[in-house]
Amino acid sequence: MESEDRSTRHRVIALLLEHGPQTASELAGRLGVSPAAVRRHLDALAATGRVEERRGAPGAGGGQRGRGRPARYHHLTDVGRSALPHAYDDLALTALRHVASSQGPEAVRVIAEAQLSGLEQRCSTAVEEATAGSGGAPVDRAQALAAALTAEGYAAAASAIAGGGQLCQHHCPVAHVAAEFPQLCEAETAVIGRLVGTHVQRLATIAHGDGVCTTHIPGPLVPGPSRGGREHIRTGNRTHPPSPVPGDRRAPRAPSTASSTQTHRERTPA
Protein backbone atom coordinates (compact mmCIF):
# COMPACT_ATOMS: atom_id res chain seq x y z
CA MET A 1 0.00 0.00 0.00
CA GLU A 2 2.82 2.35 0.87
CA SER A 3 4.55 1.76 -2.47
CA GLU A 4 1.26 2.46 -4.28
CA ASP A 5 0.82 5.72 -2.36
CA ARG A 6 4.37 6.75 -3.21
CA SER A 7 3.81 5.97 -6.88
CA THR A 8 0.55 7.95 -6.97
CA ARG A 9 2.19 10.97 -5.32
CA HIS A 10 4.99 10.89 -7.87
CA ARG A 11 2.32 10.93 -10.60
CA VAL A 12 0.60 13.90 -8.92
CA ILE A 13 3.91 15.81 -8.89
CA ALA A 14 4.54 14.91 -12.52
CA LEU A 15 1.07 16.14 -13.55
CA LEU A 16 1.53 19.43 -11.69
CA LEU A 17 4.88 19.87 -13.41
CA GLU A 18 3.49 19.05 -16.85
CA HIS A 19 0.13 20.84 -16.71
CA GLY A 20 0.70 23.46 -14.04
CA PRO A 21 -1.60 24.19 -11.05
CA GLN A 22 -4.75 22.07 -10.98
CA THR A 23 -7.73 21.36 -8.79
CA ALA A 24 -8.23 18.04 -7.04
CA SER A 25 -11.03 17.20 -9.50
CA GLU A 26 -8.77 17.84 -12.51
CA LEU A 27 -6.02 15.67 -11.03
CA ALA A 28 -8.53 12.94 -10.21
CA GLY A 29 -9.75 12.91 -13.81
CA ARG A 30 -6.23 12.52 -15.16
CA LEU A 31 -5.32 9.84 -12.62
CA GLY A 32 -8.57 7.92 -12.88
CA VAL A 33 -9.23 7.99 -9.13
CA SER A 34 -11.74 9.74 -6.89
CA PRO A 35 -11.25 13.39 -5.83
CA ALA A 36 -11.25 12.23 -2.19
CA ALA A 37 -8.30 9.90 -2.89
CA VAL A 38 -6.41 12.71 -4.65
CA ARG A 39 -7.02 15.08 -1.73
CA ARG A 40 -5.48 12.53 0.63
CA HIS A 41 -2.31 12.48 -1.48
CA LEU A 42 -2.31 16.26 -1.84
CA ASP A 43 -2.54 16.64 1.94
CA ALA A 44 0.45 14.33 2.36
CA LEU A 45 2.45 16.30 -0.24
CA ALA A 46 1.48 19.59 1.39
CA ALA A 47 2.68 18.29 4.78
CA THR A 48 6.17 17.75 3.33
CA GLY A 49 6.19 21.15 1.62
CA ARG A 50 6.14 19.82 -1.94
CA VAL A 51 2.67 21.12 -2.85
CA GLU A 52 0.75 24.19 -1.71
CA GLU A 53 -2.87 25.21 -2.17
CA ARG A 54 -4.02 28.60 -3.46
CA ARG A 55 -7.47 30.06 -4.02
CA GLY A 56 -8.54 31.19 -7.46
CA ALA A 57 -7.46 30.24 -10.97
CA PRO A 58 -3.70 30.55 -11.63
CA GLY A 59 -2.29 33.27 -13.86
CA ALA A 60 -3.60 36.66 -14.87
CA GLY A 61 -7.29 36.95 -15.43
CA GLY A 62 -8.15 34.05 -13.17
CA GLY A 63 -11.64 34.22 -11.82
CA GLN A 64 -14.07 32.38 -9.64
CA ARG A 65 -16.24 29.37 -10.29
CA GLY A 66 -19.66 31.02 -10.71
CA ARG A 67 -20.92 32.78 -7.60
CA GLY A 68 -19.34 30.34 -5.14
CA ARG A 69 -15.97 30.37 -3.50
CA PRO A 70 -12.87 30.40 -5.72
CA ALA A 71 -11.58 27.00 -6.74
CA ARG A 72 -8.61 25.54 -4.85
CA TYR A 73 -5.64 25.07 -7.14
CA HIS A 74 -2.62 23.03 -6.08
CA HIS A 75 0.84 24.31 -7.03
CA LEU A 76 4.18 22.55 -7.11
CA THR A 77 6.70 24.26 -4.77
CA ASP A 78 10.46 24.61 -5.14
CA VAL A 79 10.85 21.72 -2.70
CA GLY A 80 8.66 19.60 -4.94
CA ARG A 81 10.70 20.52 -7.98
CA SER A 82 13.96 19.63 -6.23
CA ALA A 83 12.66 16.08 -5.71
CA LEU A 84 12.57 15.57 -9.48
CA PRO A 85 15.62 14.28 -11.37
CA HIS A 86 18.03 16.88 -12.70
CA ALA A 87 20.77 16.87 -15.35
CA TYR A 88 23.16 19.13 -13.45
CA ASP A 89 25.89 16.47 -13.25
CA ASP A 90 25.75 15.83 -16.99
CA LEU A 91 25.92 19.55 -17.67
CA ALA A 92 28.92 19.96 -15.35
CA LEU A 93 30.71 17.00 -16.95
CA THR A 94 30.13 18.36 -20.44
CA ALA A 95 31.46 21.77 -19.45
CA LEU A 96 34.56 20.41 -17.68
CA ARG A 97 35.35 18.03 -20.55
CA HIS A 98 35.29 20.98 -22.91
CA VAL A 99 37.55 23.00 -20.61
CA ALA A 100 39.98 20.09 -20.16
CA SER A 101 40.24 19.43 -23.89
CA SER A 102 40.64 23.07 -24.89
CA GLN A 103 42.69 24.49 -21.97
CA GLY A 104 44.17 21.51 -20.16
CA PRO A 105 43.73 19.92 -16.72
CA GLU A 106 45.16 22.96 -14.90
CA ALA A 107 42.16 25.00 -16.06
CA VAL A 108 39.88 22.41 -14.41
CA ARG A 109 41.82 22.87 -11.19
CA VAL A 110 41.28 26.64 -11.35
CA ILE A 111 37.52 26.09 -11.78
CA ALA A 112 37.44 23.67 -8.85
CA GLU A 113 39.25 26.14 -6.59
CA ALA A 114 36.93 28.96 -7.62
CA GLN A 115 33.88 26.79 -6.98
CA LEU A 116 35.10 26.03 -3.44
CA SER A 117 36.15 29.57 -2.56
CA GLY A 118 32.71 30.52 -1.22
CA LEU A 119 32.49 27.33 0.83
CA GLU A 120 35.94 27.97 2.29
CA GLN A 121 35.04 31.49 3.30
CA ARG A 122 31.82 30.45 5.03
CA CYS A 123 33.45 27.53 6.84
CA SER A 124 36.45 29.65 7.84
CA THR A 125 34.17 32.12 9.60
CA ALA A 126 32.35 29.30 11.40
CA VAL A 127 35.60 27.60 12.47
CA GLU A 128 37.15 30.82 13.79
CA GLU A 129 34.04 31.62 15.81
CA ALA A 130 33.81 28.10 17.25
CA THR A 131 37.50 27.88 18.25
CA ALA A 132 38.03 31.46 19.41
CA GLY A 133 38.65 30.45 23.02
CA SER A 134 40.14 26.96 22.61
CA GLY A 135 43.55 27.73 21.13
CA GLY A 136 42.67 26.40 17.70
CA ALA A 137 44.39 22.99 17.73
CA PRO A 138 43.91 21.09 14.42
CA VAL A 139 41.68 18.44 16.00
CA ASP A 140 39.51 21.11 17.64
CA ARG A 141 39.27 22.99 14.36
CA ALA A 142 38.28 19.74 12.63
CA GLN A 143 35.34 19.37 15.02
CA ALA A 144 34.18 22.89 14.20
CA LEU A 145 34.74 22.29 10.48
CA ALA A 146 32.62 19.13 10.60
CA ALA A 147 29.71 21.13 11.99
CA ALA A 148 30.17 23.81 9.32
CA LEU A 149 30.33 21.23 6.51
CA THR A 150 27.21 19.50 7.84
CA ALA A 151 25.37 22.81 7.57
CA GLU A 152 26.52 22.90 3.93
CA GLY A 153 25.03 19.44 3.26
CA TYR A 154 28.15 17.25 3.58
CA ALA A 155 26.94 15.24 6.63
CA ALA A 156 30.40 15.48 8.19
CA ALA A 157 31.79 14.26 11.51
CA ALA A 158 35.20 14.49 13.17
CA SER A 159 36.82 12.10 15.63
CA ALA A 160 40.10 12.01 17.52
CA ILE A 161 42.49 9.09 17.09
CA ALA A 162 45.92 8.33 18.52
CA GLY A 163 47.73 10.01 15.64
CA GLY A 164 45.57 13.14 15.45
CA GLY A 165 42.05 13.10 14.04
CA GLN A 166 39.81 12.11 11.14
CA LEU A 167 37.24 14.13 9.25
CA CYS A 168 34.55 11.99 7.60
CA GLN A 169 32.09 13.30 5.01
CA HIS A 170 29.16 10.97 4.41
CA HIS A 171 27.83 12.91 1.42
CA CYS A 172 29.56 14.46 -1.58
CA PRO A 173 27.50 16.84 -3.75
CA VAL A 174 29.90 16.44 -6.70
CA ALA A 175 30.84 12.76 -6.42
CA HIS A 176 29.68 11.90 -9.94
CA VAL A 177 31.75 14.69 -11.49
CA ALA A 178 34.76 14.17 -9.19
CA ALA A 179 34.98 10.53 -10.30
CA GLU A 180 36.16 11.80 -13.69
CA PHE A 181 37.90 14.97 -12.53
CA PRO A 182 39.95 14.31 -9.34
CA GLN A 183 40.94 18.00 -9.31
CA LEU A 184 37.70 18.61 -7.37
CA CYS A 185 38.76 16.24 -4.59
CA GLU A 186 42.29 17.68 -4.56
CA ALA A 187 41.00 21.23 -4.26
CA GLU A 188 38.64 20.22 -1.45
CA THR A 189 41.48 18.48 0.41
CA ALA A 190 43.57 21.66 0.18
CA VAL A 191 40.65 23.66 1.59
CA ILE A 192 40.34 21.26 4.53
CA GLY A 193 44.06 21.59 5.23
CA ARG A 194 43.89 25.37 5.27
CA LEU A 195 40.82 25.38 7.52
CA VAL A 196 42.28 23.01 10.13
CA GLY A 197 45.70 24.67 9.94
CA THR A 198 47.88 21.71 9.03
CA HIS A 199 48.77 19.35 6.18
CA VAL A 200 46.10 16.65 5.76
CA GLN A 201 45.92 13.40 3.83
CA ARG A 202 42.91 12.00 1.98
CA LEU A 203 42.46 8.33 2.78
CA ALA A 204 39.20 7.60 0.93
CA THR A 205 36.67 9.35 -1.30
CA ILE A 206 33.11 8.63 -2.32
CA ALA A 207 34.07 9.59 -5.88
CA HIS A 208 36.44 6.61 -6.02
CA GLY A 209 33.85 4.16 -4.74
CA ASP A 210 34.39 4.39 -0.99
CA GLY A 211 31.43 4.79 1.33
CA VAL A 212 32.80 7.89 3.06
CA CYS A 213 35.27 10.66 2.24
CA THR A 214 37.90 10.29 4.97
CA THR A 215 40.65 12.82 5.66
CA HIS A 216 43.45 12.14 8.15
CA ILE A 217 44.53 15.11 10.26
CA PRO A 218 47.95 14.35 11.79
CA GLY A 219 48.63 15.38 15.36
CA PRO A 220 51.86 16.83 16.77
CA LEU A 221 54.87 14.72 17.77
CA VAL A 222 54.13 13.09 21.11
CA PRO A 223 56.95 12.01 23.48
CA GLY A 224 56.44 8.44 24.61
CA PRO A 225 58.10 6.13 27.15
CA SER A 226 61.85 6.33 26.61
CA ARG A 227 64.15 3.36 26.11
CA GLY A 228 67.72 4.32 26.79
CA GLY A 229 66.83 8.02 26.68
CA ARG A 230 65.36 7.89 23.14
CA GLU A 231 62.15 9.75 22.28
CA HIS A 232 59.31 7.89 20.56
CA ILE A 233 56.98 9.22 17.88
CA ARG A 234 53.31 8.27 17.84
CA THR A 235 52.06 7.40 14.38
CA GLY A 236 48.54 6.08 13.92
CA ASN A 237 47.62 3.73 16.72
CA ARG A 238 51.13 2.36 17.32
CA THR A 239 54.27 3.77 18.87
CA HIS A 240 57.62 3.26 17.14
CA PRO A 241 61.15 4.33 18.04
CA PRO A 242 62.88 6.63 15.56
CA SER A 243 65.78 4.15 15.19
CA PRO A 244 66.01 0.33 15.28
CA VAL A 245 66.20 -1.33 18.68
CA PRO A 246 69.75 -2.67 19.23
CA GLY A 247 70.18 -6.36 19.65
CA ASP A 248 68.95 -9.19 17.46
CA ARG A 249 66.34 -11.32 19.21
CA ARG A 250 65.65 -13.64 16.31
CA ALA A 251 65.97 -17.37 16.90
CA PRO A 252 69.36 -18.81 15.91
CA ARG A 253 69.54 -20.44 12.50
CA ALA A 254 69.54 -24.19 12.29
CA PRO A 255 72.67 -25.61 10.67
CA SER A 256 72.29 -26.21 6.98
CA THR A 257 71.93 -29.70 5.56
CA ALA A 258 74.95 -29.26 3.35
CA SER A 259 77.36 -28.48 6.22
CA SER A 260 75.98 -31.34 8.39
CA THR A 261 76.40 -33.82 5.58
CA GLN A 262 79.94 -32.64 4.89
CA THR A 263 80.93 -33.03 8.58
CA HIS A 264 79.45 -36.53 8.71
CA ARG A 265 81.39 -37.58 5.64
CA GLU A 266 84.66 -36.35 7.09
CA ARG A 267 84.17 -38.57 10.17
CA THR A 268 83.29 -41.72 8.21
CA PRO A 269 86.26 -44.16 8.07
CA ALA A 270 87.56 -45.03 4.63
C-alpha positions as CSV (number, residue, x, y, z in Angstrom):
1,M,0.0,0.0,0.0
2,E,2.8,2.4,0.9
3,S,4.5,1.8,-2.5
4,E,1.3,2.5,-4.3
5,D,0.8,5.7,-2.4
6,R,4.4,6.8,-3.2
7,S,3.8,6.0,-6.9
8,T,0.5,7.9,-7.0
9,R,2.2,11.0,-5.3
10,H,5.0,10.9,-7.9
11,R,2.3,10.9,-10.6
12,V,0.6,13.9,-8.9
13,I,3.9,15.8,-8.9
14,A,4.5,14.9,-12.5
15,L,1.1,16.1,-13.6
16,L,1.5,19.4,-11.7
17,L,4.9,19.9,-13.4
18,E,3.5,19.1,-16.9
19,H,0.1,20.8,-16.7
20,G,0.7,23.5,-14.0
21,P,-1.6,24.2,-11.0
22,Q,-4.7,22.1,-11.0
23,T,-7.7,21.4,-8.8
24,A,-8.2,18.0,-7.0
25,S,-11.0,17.2,-9.5
26,E,-8.8,17.8,-12.5
27,L,-6.0,15.7,-11.0
28,A,-8.5,12.9,-10.2
29,G,-9.7,12.9,-13.8
30,R,-6.2,12.5,-15.2
31,L,-5.3,9.8,-12.6
32,G,-8.6,7.9,-12.9
33,V,-9.2,8.0,-9.1
34,S,-11.7,9.7,-6.9
35,P,-11.3,13.4,-5.8
36,A,-11.2,12.2,-2.2
37,A,-8.3,9.9,-2.9
38,V,-6.4,12.7,-4.6
39,R,-7.0,15.1,-1.7
40,R,-5.5,12.5,0.6
41,H,-2.3,12.5,-1.5
42,L,-2.3,16.3,-1.8
43,D,-2.5,16.6,1.9
44,A,0.4,14.3,2.4
45,L,2.5,16.3,-0.2
46,A,1.5,19.6,1.4
47,A,2.7,18.3,4.8
48,T,6.2,17.7,3.3
49,G,6.2,21.1,1.6
50,R,6.1,19.8,-1.9
51,V,2.7,21.1,-2.8
52,E,0.8,24.2,-1.7
53,E,-2.9,25.2,-2.2
54,R,-4.0,28.6,-3.5
55,R,-7.5,30.1,-4.0
56,G,-8.5,31.2,-7.5
57,A,-7.5,30.2,-11.0
58,P,-3.7,30.6,-11.6
59,G,-2.3,33.3,-13.9
60,A,-3.6,36.7,-14.9
61,G,-7.3,36.9,-15.4
62,G,-8.2,34.0,-13.2
63,G,-11.6,34.2,-11.8
64,Q,-14.1,32.4,-9.6
65,R,-16.2,29.4,-10.3
66,G,-19.7,31.0,-10.7
67,R,-20.9,32.8,-7.6
68,G,-19.3,30.3,-5.1
69,R,-16.0,30.4,-3.5
70,P,-12.9,30.4,-5.7
71,A,-11.6,27.0,-6.7
72,R,-8.6,25.5,-4.9
73,Y,-5.6,25.1,-7.1
74,H,-2.6,23.0,-6.1
75,H,0.8,24.3,-7.0
76,L,4.2,22.6,-7.1
77,T,6.7,24.3,-4.8
78,D,10.5,24.6,-5.1
79,V,10.9,21.7,-2.7
80,G,8.7,19.6,-4.9
81,R,10.7,20.5,-8.0
82,S,14.0,19.6,-6.2
83,A,12.7,16.1,-5.7
84,L,12.6,15.6,-9.5
85,P,15.6,14.3,-11.4
86,H,18.0,16.9,-12.7
87,A,20.8,16.9,-15.4
88,Y,23.2,19.1,-13.5
89,D,25.9,16.5,-13.2
90,D,25.8,15.8,-17.0
91,L,25.9,19.5,-17.7
92,A,28.9,20.0,-15.4
93,L,30.7,17.0,-16.9
94,T,30.1,18.4,-20.4
95,A,31.5,21.8,-19.5
96,L,34.6,20.4,-17.7
97,R,35.4,18.0,-20.5
98,H,35.3,21.0,-22.9
99,V,37.6,23.0,-20.6
100,A,40.0,20.1,-20.2
101,S,40.2,19.4,-23.9
102,S,40.6,23.1,-24.9
103,Q,42.7,24.5,-22.0
104,G,44.2,21.5,-20.2
105,P,43.7,19.9,-16.7
106,E,45.2,23.0,-14.9
107,A,42.2,25.0,-16.1
108,V,39.9,22.4,-14.4
109,R,41.8,22.9,-11.2
110,V,41.3,26.6,-11.3
111,I,37.5,26.1,-11.8
112,A,37.4,23.7,-8.8
113,E,39.2,26.1,-6.6
114,A,36.9,29.0,-7.6
115,Q,33.9,26.8,-7.0
116,L,35.1,26.0,-3.4
117,S,36.2,29.6,-2.6
118,G,32.7,30.5,-1.2
119,L,32.5,27.3,0.8
120,E,35.9,28.0,2.3
121,Q,35.0,31.5,3.3
122,R,31.8,30.5,5.0
123,C,33.5,27.5,6.8
124,S,36.4,29.7,7.8
125,T,34.2,32.1,9.6
126,A,32.4,29.3,11.4
127,V,35.6,27.6,12.5
128,E,37.1,30.8,13.8
129,E,34.0,31.6,15.8
130,A,33.8,28.1,17.2
131,T,37.5,27.9,18.2
132,A,38.0,31.5,19.4
133,G,38.7,30.4,23.0
134,S,40.1,27.0,22.6
135,G,43.5,27.7,21.1
136,G,42.7,26.4,17.7
137,A,44.4,23.0,17.7
138,P,43.9,21.1,14.4
139,V,41.7,18.4,16.0
140,D,39.5,21.1,17.6
141,R,39.3,23.0,14.4
142,A,38.3,19.7,12.6
143,Q,35.3,19.4,15.0
144,A,34.2,22.9,14.2
145,L,34.7,22.3,10.5
146,A,32.6,19.1,10.6
147,A,29.7,21.1,12.0
148,A,30.2,23.8,9.3
149,L,30.3,21.2,6.5
150,T,27.2,19.5,7.8
151,A,25.4,22.8,7.6
152,E,26.5,22.9,3.9
153,G,25.0,19.4,3.3
154,Y,28.2,17.2,3.6
155,A,26.9,15.2,6.6
156,A,30.4,15.5,8.2
157,A,31.8,14.3,11.5
158,A,35.2,14.5,13.2
159,S,36.8,12.1,15.6
160,A,40.1,12.0,17.5
161,I,42.5,9.1,17.1
162,A,45.9,8.3,18.5
163,G,47.7,10.0,15.6
164,G,45.6,13.1,15.5
165,G,42.1,13.1,14.0
166,Q,39.8,12.1,11.1
167,L,37.2,14.1,9.3
168,C,34.5,12.0,7.6
169,Q,32.1,13.3,5.0
170,H,29.2,11.0,4.4
171,H,27.8,12.9,1.4
172,C,29.6,14.5,-1.6
173,P,27.5,16.8,-3.7
174,V,29.9,16.4,-6.7
175,A,30.8,12.8,-6.4
176,H,29.7,11.9,-9.9
177,V,31.8,14.7,-11.5
178,A,34.8,14.2,-9.2
179,A,35.0,10.5,-10.3
180,E,36.2,11.8,-13.7
181,F,37.9,15.0,-12.5
182,P,39.9,14.3,-9.3
183,Q,40.9,18.0,-9.3
184,L,37.7,18.6,-7.4
185,C,38.8,16.2,-4.6
186,E,42.3,17.7,-4.6
187,A,41.0,21.2,-4.3
188,E,38.6,20.2,-1.5
189,T,41.5,18.5,0.4
190,A,43.6,21.7,0.2
191,V,40.6,23.7,1.6
192,I,40.3,21.3,4.5
193,G,44.1,21.6,5.2
194,R,43.9,25.4,5.3
195,L,40.8,25.4,7.5
196,V,42.3,23.0,10.1
197,G,45.7,24.7,9.9
198,T,47.9,21.7,9.0
199,H,48.8,19.4,6.2
200,V,46.1,16.6,5.8
201,Q,45.9,13.4,3.8
202,R,42.9,12.0,2.0
203,L,42.5,8.3,2.8
204,A,39.2,7.6,0.9
205,T,36.7,9.4,-1.3
206,I,33.1,8.6,-2.3
207,A,34.1,9.6,-5.9
208,H,36.4,6.6,-6.0
209,G,33.9,4.2,-4.7
210,D,34.4,4.4,-1.0
211,G,31.4,4.8,1.3
212,V,32.8,7.9,3.1
213,C,35.3,10.7,2.2
214,T,37.9,10.3,5.0
215,T,40.6,12.8,5.7
216,H,43.4,12.1,8.1
217,I,44.5,15.1,10.3
218,P,48.0,14.4,11.8
219,G,48.6,15.4,15.4
220,P,51.9,16.8,16.8
221,L,54.9,14.7,17.8
222,V,54.1,13.1,21.1
223,P,57.0,12.0,23.5
224,G,56.4,8.4,24.6
225,P,58.1,6.1,27.1
226,S,61.8,6.3,26.6
227,R,64.1,3.4,26.1
228,G,67.7,4.3,26.8
229,G,66.8,8.0,26.7
230,R,65.4,7.9,23.1
231,E,62.1,9.8,22.3
232,H,59.3,7.9,20.6
233,I,57.0,9.2,17.9
234,R,53.3,8.3,17.8
235,T,52.1,7.4,14.4
236,G,48.5,6.1,13.9
237,N,47.6,3.7,16.7
238,R,51.1,2.4,17.3
239,T,54.3,3.8,18.9
240,H,57.6,3.3,17.1
241,P,61.2,4.3,18.0
242,P,62.9,6.6,15.6
243,S,65.8,4.2,15.2
244,P,66.0,0.3,15.3
245,V,66.2,-1.3,18.7
246,P,69.8,-2.7,19.2
247,G,70.2,-6.4,19.6
248,D,69.0,-9.2,17.5
249,R,66.3,-11.3,19.2
250,R,65.6,-13.6,16.3
251,A,66.0,-17.4,16.9
252,P,69.4,-18.8,15.9
253,R,69.5,-20.4,12.5
254,A,69.5,-24.2,12.3
255,P,72.7,-25.6,10.7
256,S,72.3,-26.2,7.0
257,T,71.9,-29.7,5.6
258,A,74.9,-29.3,3.4
259,S,77.4,-28.5,6.2
260,S,76.0,-31.3,8.4
261,T,76.4,-33.8,5.6
262,Q,79.9,-32.6,4.9
263,T,80.9,-33.0,8.6
264,H,79.4,-36.5,8.7
265,R,81.4,-37.6,5.6
266,E,84.7,-36.4,7.1
267,R,84.2,-38.6,10.2
268,T,83.3,-41.7,8.2
269,P,86.3,-44.2,8.1
270,A,87.6,-45.0,4.6
